[in-house]
Amino acid sequence: AAEAIGRLPGVSLIRSGGEANKVILRGMSDKFTTFTIDGVRVPPTDPDSRGVDMSAFSQGTLSGVELFKALTPDKDADAIAGSINLVTRKAPETRTIRLDVKGAYNQLNASFGQYDINGRYGERFLDGLLGVQATGNFERRDRSNEQYSLAIENQASLGGRGYKYDDLTVQYTNEVRRRGGGSLLLDLNTPDGGSIRVNNLYSQTNRNYINYNRNYPISGDAVNYRAWDREQKVNTFNSSIRGDNTL
């Protein structure tokens, strides 16, 4: 979902392990943006801020994304940067059973044990009046990566000439990221092309990673080593009733 929104003007992305997970509107922090699913507010997924990890939601349950980069009278006043609404899809007119299975390879760790499975079932009953749709997704990805940073000092400020390397830091992150979730949607067609939708959406993201950090100060003889392990689990459950009718 975040990758799709990032293609729109005025939107930039924050990435984690190569995948987009945060959306920045008009250059402001994601805590100034509100997120909703079918108009119902999504709770924050960050432990110490109001940001929402968009990668936690499976794209298989969505029919589109609504982006508002300005406050309108029907929006909460705390959406200073704008608001994003994820719209779920209605049940199809004919019975649909679909299964998408994908694999991936991480060259850094020579890892093949990755998969992305999405399943969807949808059907309408009572001459198309009542629609039922169920989706499920399971994902395992190796998001390991390497980074380095190099500090360069301008010698002109010290009365010298040229530049000098001042500090070097290399970092390796070994991470396996797992996701799973599902949704159940009931929609009832109303007169004049309207509908009433009862939607339940659950998603879970598990991150287990170890960071290895080495710092080489050019001016000293010591090398600084640091490693830390982190496990993070994010669970979200959204339930909503939404009605639309044309008068």
C-alpha positions in Angstrom: 0.0 0.0 0.0 2.8 2.4 0.9 4.6 1.8 -2.4 1.4 2.7 -4.3 0.8 5.9 -2.4 4.5 6.9 -2.9 3.8 7.3 -6.7 1.5 10.3 -6.1 2.8 13.9 -6.1 3.7 15.5 -2.8 4.3 12.1 -1.2 7.7 10.6 0.0 8.5 7.3 1.6 10.5 6.0 4.5 11.9 2.5 4.0 12.9 -0.3 6.3 14.9 -3.3 5.0 14.2 -2.1 1.4 10.4 -1.9 1.7 8.3 1.2 2.1 6.5 1.3 5.5 5.9 5.0 6.3 4.3 7.7 4.2 5.4 11.4 4.5 2.9 14.0 3.2 4.1 17.5 2.2 7.5 16.9 3.9 6.0 16.6 7.4 6.5 13.7 9.9 4.1 10.8 9.6 2.7 11.7 13.1 0.8 14.6 11.4 -1.0 12.2 9.0 -4.1 10.2 10.0 -4.8 6.7 8.6 -8.2 5.1 8.2 -9.6 1.9 6.8 -13.1 2.5 5.3 -13.2 5.7 7.3 -12.4 4.1 10.6 -9.2 5.4 12.4 -6.2 3.0 12.5 -4.4 3.0 15.9 -0.6 3.8 15.8 1.8 0.9 15.4 4.9 2.7 16.8 5.6 2.4 20.5 6.5 6.0 21.1 4.8 8.1 18.3 1.6 8.3 16.3 3.0 6.8 13.1 1.4 3.8 11.3 3.4 1.1 9.6 1.6 0.7 6.2 3.4 -2.5 5.3 1.4 -4.4 8.0 -1.7 -4.4 5.7 -2.1 -6.8 2.8 -2.8 -5.2 -0.5 -5.0 -8.2 -1.4 -7.9 -6.8 0.7 -7.8 -3.3 -0.9 -9.6 -1.9 -3.9 -8.0 1.6 -3.7 -6.5 4.4 -1.7 -7.9 7.8 -1.0 -5.4 10.6 -0.3 -6.3 14.0 1.1 -3.4 16.5 1.3 -5.6 19.3 2.9 -8.0 19.4 5.7 -11.7 19.2 4.8 -14.7 19.8 7.2 -15.4 16.0 7.5 -11.8 15.2 8.7 -10.3 15.3 12.2 -8.5 18.5 12.9 -5.3 16.7 13.9 -4.5 15.7 10.3 -2.2 18.6 9.7 -0.3 17.1 6.8 -3.3 15.2 5.4 -5.1 11.9 5.7 -5.0 8.5 3.9 -8.0 6.2 3.7 -7.6 2.5 2.6 -10.7 1.3 0.8 -11.6 -2.4 0.9 -13.0 -4.2 -2.1 -16.6 -5.5 -2.3 -17.4 -9.1 -3.0 -17.2 -9.9 -6.8 -20.4 -10.4 -8.9 -19.3 -14.0 -9.7 -17.6 -16.6 -7.5 -13.9 -15.9 -7.3 -11.2 -18.1 -5.8 -7.7 -16.9 -6.2 -4.3 -17.9 -4.8 -1.1 -16.0 -5.5 2.2 -17.6 -4.4 5.6 -15.8 -4.8 9.1 -16.6 -3.8 12.2 -14.4 -3.3 16.0 -14.7 -2.9 18.3 -12.7 -0.7 21.8 -12.6 -2.2 23.4 -11.2 1.0 22.6 -14.3 3.0 22.0 -16.7 0.0 18.5 -17.2 1.4 15.8 -19.0 -0.6 13.4 -19.6 2.4 11.1 -16.8 1.5 7.5 -16.8 0.4 4.5 -14.5 -0.1 1.1 -16.2 -0.2 -2.2 -14.4 -0.7 -5.6 -16.1 -1.0 -9.1 -14.7 -1.7 -12.6 -16.1 -1.9 -15.6 -14.0 -2.9 -19.2 -14.8 -3.9 -22.6 -13.2 -3.9 -25.9 -14.8 -2.7 -29.6 -14.0 -2.8 -29.5 -12.8 -6.4 -26.5 -10.7 -5.8 -28.0 -8.9 -2.8 -25.5 -10.2 -0.2 -21.8 -10.5 -0.8 -19.2 -12.5 1.2 -15.5 -12.2 0.9 -12.6 -13.8 2.9 -8.9 -13.2 2.4 -5.7 -14.4 4.0 -2.0 -13.7 3.6 1.2 -15.2 4.9 4.7 -13.8 4.2 8.3 -14.5 5.3 11.1 -12.3 4.0 14.8 -12.0 4.6 15.3 -8.2 5.0 19.0 -8.4 5.9 21.2 -5.5 4.7 24.6 -3.8 5.0 25.3 -0.1 5.5 28.3 2.1 6.0 28.8 5.7 6.9 32.0 7.8 6.4 32.8 11.1 8.0 35.1 13.5 6.1 36.6 16.6 7.7 37.4 19.8 5.8 41.0 20.7 6.7 40.6 24.3 5.5 38.8 25.1 8.7 41.9 24.0 10.6 44.3 26.0 8.6 45.2 23.1 6.3 44.3 22.0 2.8 42.0 19.3 1.4 40.0 16.8 3.2 40.7 14.0 5.7 38.7 10.8 6.6 37.7 11.2 10.2 35.4 8.2 11.1 34.2 5.0 9.5 31.2 2.9 10.7 30.0 -0.3 9.1 26.7 -2.1 10.0 25.2 -5.5 9.2 21.5 -6.2 10.0 20.4 -9.8 10.0 16.6 -9.8 9.9 13.8 -12.2 9.1 10.3 -10.5 8.8 7.1 -12.4 9.0 3.5 -11.3 8.3 0.1 -12.8 8.5 -3.5 -11.7 8.5 -6.9 -12.1 7.2 -10.2 -10.3 6.6 -13.9 -11.1 6.4 -16.3 -8.8 4.6 -20.0 -8.8 4.3 -21.7 -6.3 2.0 -25.4 -5.7 1.3 -26.6 -3.9 -1.8 -29.2 -1.2 -1.1 -31.5 0.7 -3.5 -30.0 3.4 -5.7 -26.7 1.7 -6.1 -25.7 1.9 -2.4 -24.2 -0.7 0.0 -23.7 -1.5 3.6 -20.4 -3.1 4.4 -19.4 -5.0 7.6 -15.6 -5.4 7.5 -13.2 -7.2 9.9 -9.5 -6.9 9.2 -6.6 -8.5 11.3 -2.9 -8.2 10.6 0.3 -9.2 12.4 3.9 -8.4 11.7 6.9 -10.0 13.5 10.4 -8.6 13.2 13.4 -10.5 14.7 16.7 -8.9 13.9 20.3 -8.5 15.2 22.4 -5.4 14.4 26.2 -5.7 14.3 28.0 -2.4 14.4 31.8 -1.7 14.0 33.3 1.8 14.4 36.8 2.7 13.2 37.9 6.1 14.5 40.7 7.2 12.2 42.4 9.3 15.0 42.5 6.4 17.5 43.8 2.8 17.6 40.7 1.2 19.2 37.9 -0.3 17.2 34.4 -0.1 18.8 32.1 -3.2 18.5 28.4 -3.2 19.3 25.6 -5.7 18.8 22.0 -5.7 19.8 19.0 -8.0 19.3 15.4 -6.9 19.0 12.1 -8.6 18.7 9.1 -6.6 17.7 5.5 -7.7 17.2 2.7 -5.5 15.8 -0.9 -6.7 15.9 -3.8 -4.6 14.5 -7.5 -5.4 14.4 -10.0 -3.1 12.7 -13.8 -3.7 12.6 -16.2 -1.3 10.9 -19.7 -0.9 9.5 -19.9 1.5 6.6 -22.9 2.6 4.5 -23.0 4.5 1.2 -26.2 5.4 -0.6 -27.0 7.8 -3.5 -30.0 10.0 -3.2 
